[in-house]
Structures are given as structure tokens and as C-alpha cells.
């Protein structure tokens, strides 16, 4: 099993256990939802350290998660905030730690998640969020964006000024 699959399966198993234990009697649980990791892909982290990025869906929240592919143990960082670029948007992630998987970071998309009538609806929403975030094309330094006036006056074709 590769690191990505191993780490995301461990994340899912951990939160499934949390749902059955720590969260079992908490009233913010949407009982039609289950724990699922969605759309995790490997990304380059700080200083080239590989990480994974995706959505963690639980019966009590939907979060973007940044998960190091190699276990890191930094419980002292819990609660620290860090801005992370996703596409062309910056999101604030909060450092977390769980003994079974080590350190990770999360950014809340929704909590609680009562607006979902079933798990398929919540899952589709999570995947749509990821598709939208990943569809954003970040302009690299070698590409030139369309001229502002051309863009404003509709003279832009296929992303280039006419």
C-alpha cells in the first residue's frame, strides 16, 4: 500500500472510531452521514515534504485537510493557524494532533452538517468543492494574463487577449 492510501485510510479509521466513541452522544451528529475521506491527492508541502490534501467528511463536520504523508508529531502546534494556498485562494488551516496519526491541519467547510438529507448529497458537495478548488488555474510567471482592458471589453478568447 502506498503512503497516500495508508495515511488517508488511517485518517478515516481514526475519525470513524471518534464517531463511535467521543462523538457518539453529542447532539451535533447528523446520523445519516458516515465518516469518509474524499479526493485526497499528494501535494508538495513545505521544503518539498510530501503531504496529501482532500476533504474529511464526518457526521459533525466537513473539513479540508492537509495531512503529511510521513507521520509528524507536533502536539505543541495544536491550535496554531496557517494560511495555505489552494488554487488562487488562501484558506486558514488549524493545526491538530491525534495520537494515532500524528499532526495534520484542518479548515472547516461546514459544521455542523445538518443541511444534508443523506450521505450521497454530502459526498457530492465535498467532491464539488474539491473540483472547484482544483479547477482554478494559477497563472505561472511564464504566462501572461489577458490585458485588463481586453478582458473588461470582452476581447478575450481562450484565456488570451484578442
Secondary structure, DSSP 8 states (H G I E B T S, - for coil): --HHHHHHHHHHHHHHHHHHTTTTT-TT--TT---EEEEEEEEE-GGG-EEEEEEEE-SS-EEEEEEESS----GGGTT-EEEEEETTEEEEEEEEEETTTEEEEEEEEESS-TT-SSHHHHHHHHHHHHHHHHH-----TTS----HHHHHTT-EETTEE-
